[in-house]
Amino acid sequence: IDVGANVGLFTLPLAMRAGAQGRVLAFEPMAENVERLLANVVLNGFHNVDAYAIGLGADSGTLTIQAPEDLAFASARAVTKGHDVRDVKTVDCRKLDDVWKESGSPTVQVMKVDVEGAELDVLRGAVELLSACRPVLLIEANTPEHRAVLQSFLAAWKYEWTQPSGFCPWNFI
């Protein structure tokens, strides 16, 4: 699962690793990014990616996203310093648990969550998936405080945090 798929930087390697028998569920709420994601999936010949043009959160409904010029930094929280908001969009929002169950509750081995500060909301909407599959998680946490909140939430599933060599200071696995 790739949450905050953007244009496919993680989706494509995950699709390659999953192979023909596996699949990747990719979630990206920004329509321009979804178009580029789908083009990249086609360009690379993958048939195992299900792309969802929605946001994910703790509850289903709608989500207001602040969009800077560089849509890699679009956020339901606060746009990263140095990236002025150019637009505000309202998008559909779902709980990952609901989409996962509708997809047949597949075994999830890896889940990347990079949603510019709203990672905890995504995880709160995925407690059934976390309980059933306990996937390896790659999560962005931009501050020590953000990381502490995520660690506290994930303690229920006994997740241990590591930061492999070469990872950016804000990426943890």
Buried (B, 14 or more C-beta within 10 A) or exposed (E): BBBBBBBBBBBBEBBEEBEEEBBBBBBBBBEEBBBBBBEBBEEEEBEBBEBBBBBBBBEBEEBEBBBBEEBBBBBBBEBBEEBEBEEEBEBEBBBBBBBBBEBEEBEBBBBBBBBBBBBBBBBBBBBBBBEBBEBEBBBBBBEEEBBEBBBEBBEEEEBEEEEEEEEEEBBBB
